[in-house]
Amino acid sequence: MKQKPLKIVYLTPALYMAGGVERVLTLKANYFAEHFGYDITIILTEGKDKPLFYPLSDKIRVINLNIGFEELWTCSFLKKIFVYLNKQRKYKKLLSEQLMRLHPDITVSLLRREINFLNSIHDGSKKVGELHINRANYRNFNSEQAGIVKRLFSKIWSGKLLSHLKKLDKMVVLTEKDQKAWMELDNVEVIPDPLSLQPSNISHQSFKRVVAIARYSHEKGIDLLLQAWALVEKRTDGWRLDVYGDGDRSSYEQQAQTLGLNKCRYQLHERTNDVEKAYLESSLFVLSSRFEGFGMVITEAMACGLPVVTFDCPWGPRSIITDGTDGLLVENGNVQALANALVRLIDDERLRCSMGQAGVENVKRFCIDRIAERWKVLFESL
């Protein structure tokens, strides 16, 4: 008798944005539905009537509960508590109804707001958490700058979070470093993000261009990158920096002017719809993040034959790059060291080429076939 396909429900806020989490979830869900024949449903809380950014297989169902947690972005801290609790009650009610109706074998939470009540929904499914950020920055309340109420709230929430995570059947993180960080838990497994590009070619290292792909936000460290580039400009000829990403660029444009950067040698672009072209028309990739869950852009750049220069930030880069072989890791936040590493590779074409080739081989371990197989083993073990 033919075995019924696994029925899996994913829980994530939205799929209308061009983020890394959205990209990875779409990639995996498509593969599971098309190659493994899994019955996949994705349940969202935001972005009602907005088009999905990444294409989904027509075999996948999408249900949008239209909770509207994004309203919290504009609330004061105290008002946010009341709005949040009201929306949370609504979310629990609607999600419970959907899971009881669907009766999935496995429910995968991307560990957002549903983690507070997911284990109490007795729909018969195994519960799996999937975390795309390192522990230190997961729901970071920035307690050093927060007031006493916010710090107290953070402490209470953190304690409750651990109790919820312990009850999950499995929790999946992206790196071994982060697995060790969750020392209180014995249900943590490591499965990295899959490589999201399968480039038809690799860079031929003839472009005098350094590229960065990153949101214009504090954690991505574009301010640090511009400081480093100001040093690189003084020590090199002809090379330029191009940054592509979502977000408000105005403060970084102002910083570039203050630093006196040559407008002919850098540009801060909006997000590109052809990221592969951006990699292939460059000879170096730079990552200036203060922290990363994994660093999917690193694997993309390496697949396109680019050596990577990056801060050794928690925790992603070191789990991907072999320092000195396919890229250079420098002290986290050390702008001078970042500039020195960029200049080293700019000045040494032979080293760039050898590192680029090594990177192409290195990232084959992240191909979707291999990563999907690891998920298959985990799902079927449950």
N, C-alpha and C positions, 0 to 999 in steps of 0.2 A: 504494500500500500504506500502511495506517495506521501512523504512527510509534508505537513503544512509548513509554509515559509514562516520564518520568525517575524513576528509583528512588533515593530519598534516605534515608539513615540519619542520625538525630540522636543524639548522645551527650551525656547530661546526668545528674547524680547522681540527682535525684528530681523527682517531680511531685505530691507529696502536700502541699506547703506553699503558702501564699498569697503567694509572693514575686513580685517584678517579673519576674525571669528566667523563672520558670515561666509567668507570665501571657503574656509575649511569645512564648515558644516555642509555647505552645498556640494562640495566636491565629494565628501564621504557619503552623503545621503544618495547622491546620484550613482555612485559606484555600487553601494549596497543594493540599491533597487535594481540596477541594470545587470550586475554581474552575479550577485548572490540570490537575487529574486526575493529579497526581504520586502515585507509590507511596511512601508515607511509613511508616517504622518508627522508633520511638523506643526506644533502649536505655538502661536505668537501672541504677544500682548500689545504690540505697538504697530503703527504704520498701516492702519486699515485703509484700503483702497489705493495704497501706494504700490507701484510696480516693484517686483523683486529685482534686486540689482544683478544677481548672478542667475543664469538660467537653471531651472530645475527640471528634472525628468518628469514627463507627464504621468509617470507611474506613482509619483509622490503626491499625497494630499497635504494641503496647507489649511489650517484652521486659525483664524484670527479672532481672539476673544475681545479685542478692542477695549482693553482696560485703561490705557492712557497713563501709564506711570510717568511718561515724559513731562507731564504737568508739574512733577516735583522739581524739575530743573529751575522753575521760576519762583519757587516758594521760599520763604524764610525758614530757618531751621525748625522753629517751633510749629509753624503752620504745616511744615512738611510732615511732621509726626502724625497729625490728625488726618491729612489727606492720604498719607501712606496707609494708615491702618484701615481706612474706609475702602481704598482700592484693593488692599490685600485681602480683605474679607470677600470682596466680589471675585477676585482672582481664584481664591480657594474654592468658592462655590462652583464657579464655571468650569475650572479645571477638573474638579472632582467629578462633575457630571460627564465631562468628555472622556475621562479615563475609565469610568464605570461603564460607559457606552461602548468604548473601543475595546476594552479588555486586552491591552497589549501584553506581550511576553516580557518586554523590557521598556522601562521609561528612562530616558537619558536627559538629565537636567544639566544645562550649562551653568548651573550653580548661581542663578540669580535669585529673584525674590521667592521663588517656589521652594527653595531649600528649607524655609522656615516651617513648612507644613507638608511637604511631599511625602514623607515617611508615614504620615497619619492617614493617607488615602489608601484604603484597602481594596484596590482593584485587582489584586493578584499578580501584579507585575513586579519583577526585580527592579530595584532602583539603582541607577548608576549616575555618579556625578562626574562631570568633565570640566576641568579647570584650565583656563587659557592664560592665567597670569600667575606670577610667583606669589608665594604666601605673604611675603612682606608687604606686597602692594595690593593684596586682595581686600576690597572694601576698606581702603586706607582712609581713616578719619583725620589724618594729619594732626595727631594729638598734641604735638609740640605747640601748635599755634591755636588749638581749639580751646574753648572755654570749659569750665568745670562740668556743665551739663552735657556737653558734647563728649567729653572724655569719659564721663560716667556711662553714658549711652553706649559708647564704643566698647567699654569693658564688659558690660552686661551682654551686648550683642555677640562679642567674641566668644564668651563662655557658652552661650546657647548654640552658636554656630558649630563648635566642636561636637556638642552632643548630637546635633543633626547629622554631621558628617560621619560619625561613628556608626550610625544606624544604616548607612548606605550599604548595599551589597558590594559595590566597588566604587572607588574614587580613582579617576585617571588624571595624572599630571603629565607635563611635557618633558621633564628632565629628571635625572636621578638626583640632582641637587635639591630639587623641590620635593621629591619623594622623602628625602632625609629631613627636610624642614618640617614635615608633618609627623613629628616623632610620636605624638599621642595616638596616632591611628595605625591600625594593622591591616587596613583594607585598600592600601594605595598601590596602584600599578602605574608603570611608565609606558606611554605610547606617544611618540612625538607627532607633530603635525606632518601631513604628507606634502610632498613637493607639488606645487600647484601649476607648474609650467613644464611642458615637454617641448623645449625649443628645437626648431628645425636646424639651427646653426649655433655657432658660438662666436664670441667677439674675436676679431682678428688683430686686436690690440693696436690699431692704427689711429684711433681717435684720441686726441689729447683732451680727454674729458673724464671727470670724476662725477659719478651719479649717486644720488641718495633718494630713496623712496620712503617717505615718512609723513605722518600727520603733523600739522603745525600746532603742536601742543607741547607743554612743558616736559613731559616724560620722554619725548623723542629727542630732546637736546639740540634742536636746530640752532639755538643761541650759542651752544658750545662749538658746533660745527662752523659757524660763521667766524667765531674767534680763531679757530684753528686755520680756517681758510685765509684769514688776514695774514697769518704767518707764512702759509704756503705760497701765497701770491708773491711775497718778497723774495722767495728763494727759487722760483721756477719761472720759465717763460712759456707762453702759449697755451698752457693748460687752463681749463675752465671747470667750474662747478655748476651742476644743474640739479636742483631739488624739485621733486614732484610730490604733491600731497594735497589732502583736504584740509580745510580749516582757514583761520584768519591769518594772513601773511603780514598784515600791516606793521606789527611790532618788530618783526624780523627784517622787513624792508628798512625800517627806521634804524635798526641796529646796524645793518650793512652800511648805511650812509654814515653813521657815527664812526664806524670802523674805517671808513674811507676805502671800501672795496671798489675795485675797478668794475664798472657796470658792464664792460665788454667781457669780463671773465667770470661772471656768475649770473644765475637767474633763478628766482624762486617761482616755480610754475604751479598752477593748479594740478589736480590729479590727472594723470594720463590714462586714456582708455587702451593704450597699447604699451603696456609695461615691458613686454619682451623687446620691442623696438628700442625703448629707452636703455635697456641693458646692453643690447647688441651694438648700439652706437656709442658705447663707452668703453673705457679700458680699466677702470677701477670702481669699486663700490665702497661707500663709506656709511657706517652706522654710528650715530652719536647718541644713542638712547641712554638715559639714566638707568633704566631697567627694561627688561623684555621677558615675556612669558616663554617665548621660544625664539622668534626671529625668522619668520617665514621668508621675508625679503632676502635674508642671507642665503638661504638654499636656492631661491630663484636666481639671484645674481651668480652664484657659483655654477648653477646648471647652464648658465649662459657664458661661462668661461671667464668670469671676472674674479680676480683676487679681492678679498674683503679686508678692509681696515676698520676695526671697531673697538670701542671701549669694552673692557672685560666686565660688563655689567651683569648683575644677577638676572636670570641664570642662563639665558639662551645661547649667546655666542660661543661660550666654551664647550657647550654640548654638541656644537656643529663643527666648529673650526679646529683644525690642528695647527696650532700657532707655529709660524715659520715654514709651514708646508703648503697650505692653501690660503693663508691669510695671516694677518698680524693682529694680535690682541694687545691692547695697551691699557695701562692703569685707568680704572673707571674715573671719568671726569677730568683727566689730565690732558688739557688742551694742547700743551707743548708736545707731549708724547704722541698725540693724534696727528699733529702737524708733521712731526719727524717721520712717522711711519708712512704718511702719504708721500712725503718728499722722497723717501727711500725707494718706494715703488715707482714713482714718477721717473726717477733718475735711472732705473734699472729695468729696461724692457725685457731682458732675458729672464729675470726673476719674476716679473709680472706674468710672462707667458707660462713658465713652469708652474707657478702657483695656480694660474687659471686652469691648466690641464689637470692638476691634482684635484682641484675643486670639483670639476666635472665628474671625476670618478668617485669622490667622497660622497656626493649627494645622491648617488644611485640608491643608497640604503634608505632614502626617504621616499622612494617612488611609491605611488598610490597602491600598486599591487602588493607590495610588502607591508605597508602600513595597514591596509584593509584586512590583510590576512591576520594580523595581530588582533585587530578588533573582532574578527570572526571567531578566533580562538577564545577570546574573553567572553563574547556573547554566548557562545555555545557551551562554555563551562558553567554558565549560570542556569 
